[in-house]
Amino acid sequence: MLLAQHSWPDAVDFLGLAATFGLLVLAPAVGYVLLYLDYRAYLRSLRRALVVVRGYATSLPDWVIRDSPPCLAALGLSRGCTKADVLAAYRTKVKHLHPDAGGSRTEFARLQQHFEDAMTLVETIGG
């Protein structure tokens, strides 16, 4: 009998509906707005970092243009060599400079860097 006299919705029902609506719709909407504002602040902070990256060179460095780049000179090669020449020279040098063969780690690391630079140079120039 008591339920038949109860009218729906009353103040408690409206309060429950408003709380549910707030949790399901308004809270994510506020979150998205705050995320958008924070993302814009993040992008604005990148301006200082991107200025440094903006001025990169698109031409070959000066050492590439010279007759004997340091990476090729370290391998005992000259300009105009092929990938196979670079690989053969590296294998010859690495036998003496590898730490397992009694060489120092720094000399081996330097040789490794020269080898990578020489391979990049030969690929760029086309050899």
C-alpha positions in Angstrom: 0.0 0.0 0.0 2.8 2.4 0.8 4.4 1.8 -2.6 1.2 2.7 -4.4 1.1 6.1 -2.8 4.8 6.9 -3.6 5.3 9.2 -6.5 8.3 8.9 -8.7 10.6 10.8 -9.1 11.1 12.6 -5.9 14.0 14.7 -4.5 16.1 11.6 -3.6 15.7 10.2 -7.1 16.7 13.5 -8.7 19.8 13.6 -6.5 20.7 10.1 -7.5 20.2 10.8 -11.2 22.3 14.0 -11.0 25.1 12.2 -9.2 25.1 9.5 -11.8 25.0 12.0 -14.6 27.9 13.9 -13.0 30.0 10.8 -12.7 29.3 9.3 -16.1 29.2 12.5 -18.2 30.6 15.6 -16.5 33.6 14.1 -14.8 35.1 12.7 -18.1 34.2 15.9 -19.9 36.1 17.9 -17.3 39.0 15.4 -17.6 39.1 15.9 -21.4 39.2 19.7 -21.0 42.0 19.5 -18.5 43.9 17.0 -20.7 43.5 19.4 -23.7 44.8 22.3 -21.7 47.8 20.3 -20.4 48.6 19.0 -23.9 48.6 22.6 -25.2 51.0 23.5 -22.4 53.2 20.6 -23.3 53.3 21.6 -27.0 54.2 25.2 -26.0 57.1 23.8 -23.9 58.4 22.0 -27.0 59.0 25.3 -28.8 62.2 25.8 -27.0 63.5 22.3 -27.8 62.4 22.4 -31.4 64.3 25.6 -32.2 67.5 23.7 -31.6 66.5 20.9 -34.0 65.1 23.2 -36.6 68.4 24.2 -38.2 69.9 20.9 -39.2 72.2 20.7 -42.3 71.0 18.9 -45.4 74.3 19.0 -47.3 77.3 16.7 -46.8 79.7 17.7 -44.0 83.1 19.2 -44.9 85.0 16.0 -44.0 83.0 14.1 -46.6 84.0 16.5 -49.4 87.7 16.2 -48.6 89.8 13.5 -50.3 90.5 11.5 -47.2 87.8 11.5 -44.5 89.1 10.4 -41.1 87.0 7.2 -41.1 88.5 6.0 -44.4 92.0 7.1 -43.3 91.7 5.1 -40.1 91.0 2.0 -42.2 93.8 2.8 -44.6 91.4 3.5 -47.5 90.9 6.4 -49.8 87.9 7.9 -51.4 86.2 5.8 -54.1 86.4 2.5 -52.2 83.5 0.1 -52.1 81.6 -1.5 -49.3 83.7 -4.7 -49.8 86.9 -2.7 -49.5 85.7 -1.1 -46.2 84.7 -4.5 -44.8 88.0 -6.2 -45.8 90.0 -3.3 -44.2 87.9 -3.5 -41.1 88.4 -7.2 -40.8 92.1 -6.8 -41.1 92.3 -4.1 -38.5 89.9 -5.7 -36.1 92.1 -8.8 -35.8 94.8 -6.7 -34.1 92.6 -4.2 -32.2 89.9 -6.4 -30.7 90.1 -6.7 -26.9 90.1 -10.5 -27.1 93.3 -10.3 -29.3 95.1 -8.0 -26.8 93.9 -4.6 -28.1 92.4 -1.9 -26.0 88.8 -1.3 -25.7 89.0 2.4 -26.6 91.0 1.7 -29.8 88.5 -1.0 -30.7 85.5 1.3 -30.0 87.2 4.0 -32.1 87.8 1.5 -35.0 84.1 0.4 -34.7 82.9 4.0 -35.0 85.2 4.6 -38.0 83.9 1.5 -39.6 80.2 2.6 -39.2 81.0 6.1 -40.5 82.9 4.6 -43.5 80.0 2.3 -44.3 77.5 5.2 -44.1 79.8 7.4 -46.2 80.2 4.7 -48.9 76.5 4.1 -49.0 75.8 7.8 -49.3 78.3 8.4 -52.0 77.5 5.1 -53.7 80.3 2.6 -53.8 
